[in-house]
Amino acid sequence: MAFAAAVGVLSAGDVLFWLRDPFFSFPLLVSSSALFFVPEKWAKKGLLKFLHYPLPDWDVLLLGPASHRNWLTHSSVLPAATLALAIHFPGVTKFSAFMSMSAGLCVGVGSHLFWDCVGSNSHKIVVVPYWFALRSAPSRVYLLAGAALSLAAALYFCGLLPMLI
């Protein structure tokens, strides 16, 4: 939420500028676990335990706990793909709905990765299951790099960065 408010202030001088747009807000809500934080003592009770797991953490629900922190679900692959699509096909940038949805997705994933980087004492990013995993400091660098890429893509979609190519 803080990243979305900062982008609103940068682009229009209004904290709620982007949050009022449903095309921005829905992808933001779906892709950011920071908005769905539930205290640990409540999260273990009934359906509340699922509130901490929006899209990037749905790998836990769909694929099981062993896939949590998988490189694909905790990476900037989706924001990078939307950015590549926008650069490769500049015609899609004429659609404000595409730009808003892409910006919301990028802010959501970026904030998710950032809060995972700074909000946990231990990290393990599984790059290839059972073969290789990033732990501790390398996983924090991986998460922070993904957050930076995602948030840079969000700035591009909000019109705050010049064309990258």
C-alpha positions as a printed Julia matrix, in Angstrom:
165×3 Matrix{Float64}:
   0.0     0.0     0.0
   2.87    2.34    0.8
   4.41    1.77   -2.63
   1.06    2.45   -4.35
   0.65    5.67   -2.35
   4.2     6.76   -3.22
   3.58    6.14   -6.93
   0.37    8.2    -6.67
   2.23   11.08   -5.05
   5.0    10.94   -7.66
   2.69   10.79  -10.66
  -0.18   13.1    -9.64
   0.53   14.58   -6.23
  -2.36   12.54   -4.8
  -1.88    9.6    -2.43
  -5.04    7.85   -3.63
  -4.62    8.65   -7.33
  -3.86    5.09   -8.44
  -5.76    3.34   -5.65
  -9.06    4.79   -6.93
  -8.59    3.02  -10.26
 -10.08   -0.52  -10.09
  -7.84   -1.62  -12.99
  -4.87   -0.76  -10.76
  -6.29   -1.85   -7.4
  -7.45   -5.36   -8.3
  -4.07   -6.61   -9.6
  -2.42   -4.86   -6.66
  -4.64   -6.7    -4.18
  -4.21  -10.05   -5.89
  -0.43   -9.86   -6.2
   0.6    -8.31   -2.88
   0.66  -10.32    0.32
   1.59   -7.17    2.25
  -2.04   -6.07    2.01
  -3.31   -9.31    3.49
  -1.09   -9.59    6.56
  -2.81  -11.49    9.35
  -1.12  -11.83   12.77
   0.29  -15.33   13.27
  -1.93  -16.13   16.29
  -5.05  -15.45   14.2
  -3.81  -16.93   10.95
  -3.92  -20.5    12.24
  -7.67  -20.35   12.95
 -10.14  -21.48   10.31
 -10.33  -19.61    7.03
  -8.17  -16.74    8.32
  -5.09  -18.83    7.56
  -5.79  -18.36    3.85
  -5.85  -14.55    4.02
  -2.06  -14.35    4.02
  -1.82  -16.14    0.68
  -2.87  -14.06   -2.33
  -1.51  -14.88   -5.77
   2.27  -15.0    -5.28
   1.8   -17.29   -2.27
  -0.97  -19.39   -3.77
   1.7   -21.9    -4.69
   1.38  -23.11   -1.1
  -2.31  -23.85   -1.56
  -2.13  -25.2    -5.09
   1.19  -27.04   -5.09
   1.86  -27.66   -1.39
   4.21  -26.16    1.21
   7.31  -27.63   -0.44
   6.88  -25.21   -3.35
   6.73  -22.12   -1.14
   9.46  -19.64   -2.07
   9.78  -21.25   -5.46
  11.8   -19.03   -7.81
   8.88  -18.48  -10.18
   6.33  -17.34   -7.6
   8.8   -15.18   -5.72
  10.34  -13.44   -8.68
   9.75  -10.57  -11.04
   8.99  -12.85  -14.0
   5.42  -11.57  -14.42
   6.31   -7.84  -14.23
   9.26   -8.4   -16.56
   7.04  -10.25  -19.04
   4.45   -7.45  -19.06
   7.2    -4.87  -19.48
   8.71   -6.84  -22.38
   5.26   -7.1   -23.95
   4.74   -3.34  -23.68
   8.17   -2.59  -25.16
   7.88   -5.15  -27.94
   4.31   -4.15  -28.84
   4.08   -0.41  -28.13
   0.47   -0.38  -29.34
  -0.72   -1.97  -26.09
   0.47    1.1   -24.17
  -2.37    3.07  -25.79
  -4.85    1.14  -23.66
  -5.05    2.8   -20.26
  -6.59   -0.35  -18.73
  -3.53   -2.39  -19.73
  -1.21    0.24  -18.29
  -3.17    0.45  -15.02
  -3.38   -3.33  -14.61
   0.31   -3.72  -15.38
   1.23   -0.98  -12.91
  -0.91   -2.57  -10.19
   0.61   -5.98  -10.84
   4.15   -4.59  -10.75
   3.58   -2.62   -7.54
   1.94   -5.64   -5.91
   4.68   -8.1    -6.83
   7.41   -5.56   -6.02
   5.98   -4.85   -2.58
   5.5    -8.57   -1.97
   9.14   -9.29   -2.78
  10.36   -6.28   -0.79
   8.4    -7.22    2.34
   9.51  -10.85    2.03
  13.1    -9.59    1.86
  12.93   -7.36    4.93
  10.18   -9.07    6.91
  11.53  -12.54    7.6
  14.45  -13.84    9.61
  15.19  -16.81    7.37
  14.85  -17.23    3.64
  15.14  -20.09    1.24
  14.47  -19.56   -2.47
  14.29  -22.84   -4.35
  15.7   -22.35   -7.84
  15.61  -25.96   -9.01
  13.71  -28.21   -6.58
  15.98  -30.57   -4.65
  19.08  -29.38   -6.54
  19.82  -25.8    -5.68
  18.49  -23.22   -3.23
  19.45  -19.69   -2.31
  19.65  -19.18    1.43
  20.09  -16.22    3.73
  21.98  -13.28    2.16
  21.85  -14.51   -1.49
  18.08  -15.01   -1.22
  17.67  -11.51    0.18
  19.65  -10.1    -2.75
  17.49  -12.14   -5.14
  14.27  -10.82   -3.55
  15.54   -7.24   -3.44
  16.65   -7.35   -7.09
  13.23   -8.7    -8.08
  11.51   -5.98   -6.06
  13.63   -3.28   -7.68
  12.88   -4.6   -11.19
   9.16   -4.86  -10.44
   8.94   -1.38   -8.97
  10.95    0.08  -11.88
   8.47   -1.55  -14.26
   5.64    0.0   -12.22
   7.21    3.42  -12.62
   7.4     2.82  -16.37
   3.71    1.84  -16.56
   2.72    4.87  -14.49
   4.53    7.12  -16.96
   7.31    8.06  -14.57
  10.21    6.58  -16.55
  11.1     7.38  -20.17
  10.93    4.64  -22.75
  13.49    1.97  -21.93
  14.34    1.31  -25.55
